[in-house]
C-alpha cells in the first residue's frame, strides 16, 4: 500500500511539474542564470532567443526576450547577454515594459542584469 501511494505521488508530480526539459540549452541557461531573479514569484514566463552571434573567441552575444504574467500584470524584458561556455558573463537590458522595479531606478533606460 505504501509503495502504491509513493508511486501515485511521483506520477502526480511528473504530470503537474513544468516541462522545461524540452527547452533548448541556451534558453535553460538564460532562465537559470539571468531571468530567474527578474521573474521571481511568477508562476511561469516564456524565454525566446532573438539572435545568437558567435564571436571569434568562442563566446556568444545573445539577444533574448522574456515575458510573463503575475496576477493581472505582464512583464516583458529584452536583453543582450555575453555567454562564455555555460556561463552568462554579463547582460544589458535593452527594453523593459510592465511591472515597475522594486528599487527606484536611477533614470537610465538601460540597466545591467
C-alpha positions in Angstrom: 0.0 0.0 0.0 2.8 2.4 0.9 4.6 1.7 -2.4 1.4 2.4 -4.3 1.0 5.7 -2.5 4.6 6.7 -3.3 4.2 5.8 -7.0 0.9 7.7 -7.2 2.5 10.8 -5.7 5.5 10.5 -8.1 3.1 10.2 -11.1 1.2 13.3 -9.9 4.4 15.4 -9.5 5.6 14.3 -13.0 2.3 15.4 -14.6 2.0 18.7 -12.8 5.6 20.0 -13.0 6.6 22.4 -15.8 8.2 20.7 -18.8 11.4 22.7 -19.1 13.3 19.6 -20.3 12.2 20.3 -23.8 13.8 23.7 -23.9 16.9 24.4 -25.9 20.0 24.5 -23.7 20.5 28.3 -24.3 17.0 29.1 -23.1 17.5 26.9 -20.0 20.9 28.6 -19.3 19.3 32.1 -19.5 16.3 31.0 -17.4 18.7 29.7 -14.7 21.4 32.4 -14.7 19.7 35.6 -15.9 15.9 35.7 -15.8 15.3 33.8 -12.6 15.6 36.9 -10.4 13.7 39.2 -12.8 10.7 36.8 -12.9 10.9 35.7 -9.3 7.4 34.9 -8.0 5.9 34.4 -11.4 4.1 31.2 -12.0 5.5 30.9 -15.5 7.4 33.0 -18.0 8.5 32.4 -21.6 12.0 33.0 -23.0 12.7 33.4 -26.7 16.1 33.8 -28.4 16.0 36.5 -31.0 19.7 36.5 -32.0 22.8 34.3 -31.2 26.0 35.7 -32.7 29.1 33.5 -32.2 32.3 35.6 -31.6 35.8 34.7 -32.8 36.9 34.0 -29.2 34.2 31.3 -28.7 31.8 33.5 -26.7 28.2 34.3 -27.8 26.3 37.5 -27.9 22.7 36.5 -27.4 19.6 38.7 -27.6 16.7 37.3 -25.7 13.1 38.3 -24.8 11.4 37.0 -21.7 7.8 37.7 -20.8 5.4 36.5 -18.1 2.2 37.3 -16.2 1.8 37.8 -12.5 -1.8 38.3 -11.3 -3.1 40.6 -14.0 0.2 42.3 -14.7 2.5 41.5 -17.6 6.3 42.0 -17.7 8.4 41.9 -20.8 12.2 42.2 -20.8 14.5 42.3 -23.8 18.2 41.9 -23.1 21.6 41.2 -24.7 24.0 38.8 -22.9 27.6 37.7 -23.3 27.9 34.0 -22.8 31.1 32.0 -22.4 30.7 28.3 -22.3 27.9 27.6 -19.9 28.1 30.9 -18.0 26.4 34.2 -18.5 29.2 36.7 -18.1 27.1 39.9 -18.3 24.0 41.4 -19.7 22.3 44.7 -20.6 18.6 45.3 -20.6 17.5 46.9 -23.9 13.8 47.2 -23.3 11.5 46.6 -20.3 7.8 47.0 -20.0 5.3 46.1 -17.4 5.7 45.8 -13.7 7.8 48.5 -12.1 11.1 47.6 -10.5 11.2 47.1 -6.7 14.0 49.6 -6.3 13.6 53.1 -7.7 15.6 53.4 -11.0 18.4 56.0 -11.4 16.7 57.4 -14.5 18.7 55.5 -17.1 16.8 53.5 -19.7 19.4 50.7 -20.0 20.4 48.7 -16.9 22.7 45.9 -16.2 21.4 42.4 -15.3 
